[in-house]
Amino acid sequence: MTPRAGRPLRVAVVARAVYPLHGVGGLERSVYDLVRHLAREGVDVTLITRNPSADRRRDVLDAGVRTVFVPYRTFPLAGRRGTTVVDRSTAYPLFGLKAGRAALELARAKQIDVVHGFGASVLGYARHRREARVPLVLNPQGLEEFGATDPSRARVKRALYLPLRRAVIACARAADRVIATDRALEPAVRRHLGVPAQRIRTIPNAVDLTSIDSLASAADGRRVRAEIGVAPHETVLLSVGRLETNKGFHVLIDALAALRLHAGSPAMDEWKWVLAGDGPYRRTLERRIERAGLRDRVIMAGRVDDRTLHAWYEAATLFVHPTLYEGSSLVTLEAMAHCRPVVATIAGGLPDKVKPGVNGWLVAPDDPAALAAAISGAVGDPRKLEAYGDAGRAIVEREFSWDAAGRATLQLYEELLV
């Protein structure tokens, strides 16, 4: 980064959560990768985020990232921090007021050049944007609060999410630029946030290929297979994500039950489904697996560390992402980085990543029959699987690596500071 009058660019990144201080998730990973990349490019980074829990206070970010912690007060009956609709619509906007004010204090003191906020985390800054005179970049992430992630409870969720939607809209209206994380999400940003096209920039959530390549090899994939008794010739279907209804894992269970009943190829006669992740829907999924007669076919891996997760990517034959609603899906990019072909749904930004006939298959959300047909067709042609996997890696290198996304982010900052 070129120094500005003898000093580096100074950016305050404001977010509700970041890996490893607050667990693993799409937001956490995106913030972590952003601040690391900026610091490595010579940017002076201040991360404003919530206090970590007691069991994570020893976790640290990479050197070069300054942290400012803001209290996050969870209300009674709101559940675990940041994991329920009630929590996101009460504690989260209030956190955004406090975290945004922390950024405002830095701006008033002329200690930063740009504020880069995620979701409602910069609400306190947005309310004083004109006074601050420091440009605001907003990444609203997946806009879950504007979408019906659970059709059976869509009206209830929409009502409960009202305070959070208002907070995000206020942040978007105050922002100098709003980031859409995929081309497919640009219409949603315009429609839900009321942002004109000229203030939208599409910069995808990206992955760090150097880090991914260092985490696991083909030998690690063979090792995790052997550790749980999966034979080398068996098909391994892998899914990764938080165990919530909107991830569609219950739909995949129905699809796999149908495949077991109607298996017609050797590849679909001997297979295992590995599900990595944890969450409030786990018990429901376990009961559904039992009722479907799939207990001997499913491995509930739970929450795993990075090396184990990436070993499972290497172990997989096919990555399956049956989500009903999605933002950008970093786990899909990680699977593609490991040269794994993908079966996914037409949701959120997935069509920007999974190209039918190139690196995978796309089906409609909440359609077990279509999902089963895509999986069966995919594993029936090993040569196509290999070619699709290589194509997926090439797509990530070209469009979704931090080399590409980082350059675009820095260019956006410079555009606002001219």
FENFENLIN-V662890 format. One record per backbone hydrogen bond with DSSP energy under -1.0 kcal/mol. CO is the residue of the C=O (numbers start at 1). NH is the residue of the N-H. E is the energy in kcal/mol with one decimal. If there is no record, write none. Layout:
BEGIN
co:CO nh:NH e:E
co:CO nh:NH e:E
END
This chain:
BEGIN
co:7 nh:4 e:-5.9
co:9 nh:44 e:-3.1
co:10 nh:113 e:-3.0
co:10 nh:114 e:-1.5
co:11 nh:46 e:-2.5
co:12 nh:116 e:-3.1
co:13 nh:48 e:-3.0
co:14 nh:118 e:-1.9
co:18 nh:22 e:-1.9
co:25 nh:29 e:-2.6
co:26 nh:30 e:-2.3
co:27 nh:31 e:-2.5
co:28 nh:19 e:-1.7
co:28 nh:32 e:-2.1
co:29 nh:33 e:-2.8
co:30 nh:34 e:-2.2
co:31 nh:35 e:-2.6
co:32 nh:36 e:-2.1
co:33 nh:37 e:-2.4
co:34 nh:38 e:-2.7
co:35 nh:39 e:-2.3
co:36 nh:40 e:-2.2
co:37 nh:41 e:-1.4
co:38 nh:43 e:-2.5
co:39 nh:42 e:-1.6
co:44 nh:11 e:-2.4
co:45 nh:66 e:-2.4
co:46 nh:13 e:-2.5
co:47 nh:68 e:-2.9
co:48 nh:15 e:-2.3
co:49 nh:70 e:-2.3
co:53 nh:56 e:-1.9
co:56 nh:59 e:-1.2
co:62 nh:65 e:-1.1
co:66 nh:47 e:-3.9
co:68 nh:49 e:-2.2
co:70 nh:51 e:-1.4
co:75 nh:78 e:-1.9
co:80 nh:83 e:-2.0
co:84 nh:88 e:-2.5
co:85 nh:89 e:-1.6
co:87 nh:90 e:-1.0
co:87 nh:92 e:-1.7
co:90 nh:94 e:-1.4
co:91 nh:95 e:-2.4
co:92 nh:96 e:-2.5
co:93 nh:97 e:-1.7
co:94 nh:98 e:-1.7
co:95 nh:99 e:-3.5
co:96 nh:100 e:-2.1
co:96 nh:124 e:-2.2
co:97 nh:101 e:-1.6
co:98 nh:102 e:-1.7
co:99 nh:103 e:-1.8
co:100 nh:104 e:-2.1
co:101 nh:105 e:-2.3
co:102 nh:106 e:-1.4
co:103 nh:107 e:-2.2
co:104 nh:108 e:-2.8
co:105 nh:109 e:-1.7
co:106 nh:111 e:-2.8
co:107 nh:110 e:-1.6
co:114 nh:12 e:-2.6
co:115 nh:137 e:-3.1
co:116 nh:14 e:-2.4
co:117 nh:139 e:-3.0
co:118 nh:121 e:-1.8
co:120 nh:123 e:-1.5
co:122 nh:126 e:-2.8
co:123 nh:127 e:-1.7
co:125 nh:128 e:-1.6
co:126 nh:129 e:-1.3
co:128 nh:132 e:-2.1
co:129 nh:133 e:-1.8
co:135 nh:115 e:-2.6
co:136 nh:176 e:-2.3
co:136 nh:177 e:-1.4
co:137 nh:117 e:-2.8
co:138 nh:179 e:-3.2
co:139 nh:119 e:-2.1
co:140 nh:143 e:-1.1
co:143 nh:146 e:-1.8
co:144 nh:147 e:-1.5
co:147 nh:149 e:-1.3
co:150 nh:153 e:-2.3
co:153 nh:157 e:-3.0
co:154 nh:158 e:-2.6
co:155 nh:159 e:-2.0
co:156 nh:160 e:-2.4
co:157 nh:161 e:-2.4
co:159 nh:162 e:-1.1
co:161 nh:165 e:-2.7
co:162 nh:166 e:-2.4
co:163 nh:167 e:-1.8
co:164 nh:168 e:-2.6
co:165 nh:169 e:-2.6
co:166 nh:170 e:-2.1
co:167 nh:171 e:-2.0
co:168 nh:172 e:-2.5
co:169 nh:173 e:-2.5
co:170 nh:174 e:-1.3
co:171 nh:175 e:-1.0
co:177 nh:138 e:-2.5
co:178 nh:201 e:-2.2
co:180 nh:203 e:-1.5
co:182 nh:185 e:-1.2
co:183 nh:186 e:-1.3
co:185 nh:189 e:-2.1
co:186 nh:190 e:-2.3
co:187 nh:191 e:-2.7
co:188 nh:192 e:-2.7
co:189 nh:193 e:-1.7
co:190 nh:194 e:-1.1
co:196 nh:199 e:-1.9
co:197 nh:200 e:-1.6
co:199 nh:178 e:-2.8
co:201 nh:180 e:-2.4
co:207 nh:402 e:-1.3
co:208 nh:212 e:-2.5
co:209 nh:213 e:-2.8
co:212 nh:215 e:-1.1
co:217 nh:221 e:-1.7
co:218 nh:222 e:-2.2
co:219 nh:223 e:-2.0
co:220 nh:224 e:-2.3
co:221 nh:225 e:-1.7
co:222 nh:226 e:-2.3
co:223 nh:227 e:-2.3
co:225 nh:230 e:-2.9
co:226 nh:229 e:-1.1
co:231 nh:234 e:-1.3
co:235 nh:272 e:-2.4
co:236 nh:317 e:-2.9
co:236 nh:318 e:-1.8
co:237 nh:274 e:-3.1
co:238 nh:320 e:-2.9
co:239 nh:276 e:-2.7
co:242 nh:244 e:-1.8
co:243 nh:281 e:-2.7
co:244 nh:247 e:-1.4
co:245 nh:248 e:-1.8
co:246 nh:324 e:-2.9
co:246 nh:325 e:-1.4
co:248 nh:252 e:-1.6
co:249 nh:253 e:-2.0
co:250 nh:254 e:-1.6
co:251 nh:255 e:-2.0
co:252 nh:256 e:-2.8
co:253 nh:257 e:-2.3
co:254 nh:258 e:-1.8
co:255 nh:259 e:-2.1
co:256 nh:260 e:-2.2
co:257 nh:261 e:-1.6
co:258 nh:262 e:-1.8
co:266 nh:269 e:-1.0
co:266 nh:270 e:-1.3
co:270 nh:235 e:-2.3
co:272 nh:237 e:-3.0
co:273 nh:299 e:-2.9
co:274 nh:239 e:-2.5
co:275 nh:301 e:-1.7
co:276 nh:241 e:-2.2
co:278 nh:243 e:-1.4
co:279 nh:282 e:-1.6
co:281 nh:285 e:-2.3
co:282 nh:286 e:-2.6
co:283 nh:287 e:-2.3
co:284 nh:288 e:-2.0
co:285 nh:289 e:-2.6
co:286 nh:290 e:-2.1
co:287 nh:291 e:-2.4
co:288 nh:292 e:-1.9
co:289 nh:294 e:-2.4
co:290 nh:293 e:-1.4
co:294 nh:297 e:-1.9
co:294 nh:298 e:-1.1
co:297 nh:273 e:-2.9
co:299 nh:275 e:-2.6
co:299 nh:301 e:-1.2
co:302 nh:277 e:-1.4
co:305 nh:309 e:-2.6
co:306 nh:310 e:-2.6
co:307 nh:311 e:-1.7
co:308 nh:312 e:-1.9
co:309 nh:313 e:-1.7
co:310 nh:314 e:-1.7
co:311 nh:315 e:-1.7
co:312 nh:316 e:-1.5
co:318 nh:238 e:-2.5
co:319 nh:343 e:-2.7
co:321 nh:345 e:-1.1
co:327 nh:349 e:-3.0
co:329 nh:333 e:-1.2
co:330 nh:334 e:-2.6
co:331 nh:335 e:-2.2
co:332 nh:336 e:-2.3
co:333 nh:337 e:-2.4
co:334 nh:338 e:-1.2
co:335 nh:340 e:-1.9
co:336 nh:339 e:-1.9
co:341 nh:319 e:-2.5
co:342 nh:361 e:-2.5
co:343 nh:321 e:-2.9
co:344 nh:363 e:-2.0
co:345 nh:347 e:-1.9
co:347 nh:350 e:-2.2
co:349 nh:352 e:-1.3
co:350 nh:353 e:-1.7
co:350 nh:354 e:-2.9
co:355 nh:358 e:-2.5
co:355 nh:359 e:-2.1
co:355 nh:360 e:-1.2
co:359 nh:342 e:-1.5
co:360 nh:357 e:-1.2
co:361 nh:344 e:-2.5
co:363 nh:346 e:-2.2
co:367 nh:371 e:-2.3
co:368 nh:372 e:-2.7
co:369 nh:373 e:-2.3
co:370 nh:374 e:-2.2
co:371 nh:375 e:-2.3
co:372 nh:376 e:-2.6
co:373 nh:377 e:-2.4
co:374 nh:378 e:-2.2
co:375 nh:379 e:-2.4
co:378 nh:381 e:-1.4
co:381 nh:385 e:-1.9
co:382 nh:386 e:-1.9
co:383 nh:387 e:-2.0
co:384 nh:388 e:-3.0
co:385 nh:389 e:-2.2
co:386 nh:390 e:-2.1
co:387 nh:391 e:-2.0
co:388 nh:392 e:-2.2
co:389 nh:393 e:-1.8
co:390 nh:394 e:-1.9
co:391 nh:395 e:-2.0
co:392 nh:396 e:-2.0
co:393 nh:397 e:-2.5
co:394 nh:398 e:-2.0
co:395 nh:399 e:-2.7
co:396 nh:400 e:-1.6
co:400 nh:207 e:-2.2
co:401 nh:405 e:-2.4
co:402 nh:406 e:-2.2
co:403 nh:407 e:-1.2
co:404 nh:408 e:-1.9
co:405 nh:409 e:-2.2
co:406 nh:410 e:-2.4
co:407 nh:411 e:-2.2
co:408 nh:412 e:-1.8
co:409 nh:413 e:-2.1
co:410 nh:414 e:-2.3
co:411 nh:415 e:-2.1
co:412 nh:416 e:-1.7
co:413 nh:417 e:-1.0
END
